Amino acid sequence: MSPMAISWIAFACLFGVLFGMLLRRILPEHHLTADSKNVVKLGMDLIGTMSALVLALLIASAKTSYDTQTNEVTQMSGDIVQLDRVLAHCGPQGKET
């Protein structure tokens, strides 16, 4: 994601918070009861839990990708060492290669 897109997302989040603060002053009192606040808290808890789950899955995917690349490099280096030994057994023509 580009830095400009990230800055627009951050701006939208800040604007949303300011909009919420303004909306609280405009809303009638029956929208600001304890039940309404509990529903909002539950919604925020759900969003926080889902965000944590998505972040954990993203980290796990990145680690798996890193481990796969590390294993491929290790395997390739072992294959190169083995090829070098086979070519060394071929004599002088193998040493040049």
Disulfide bonds with the S-S distance in Angstrom:
none
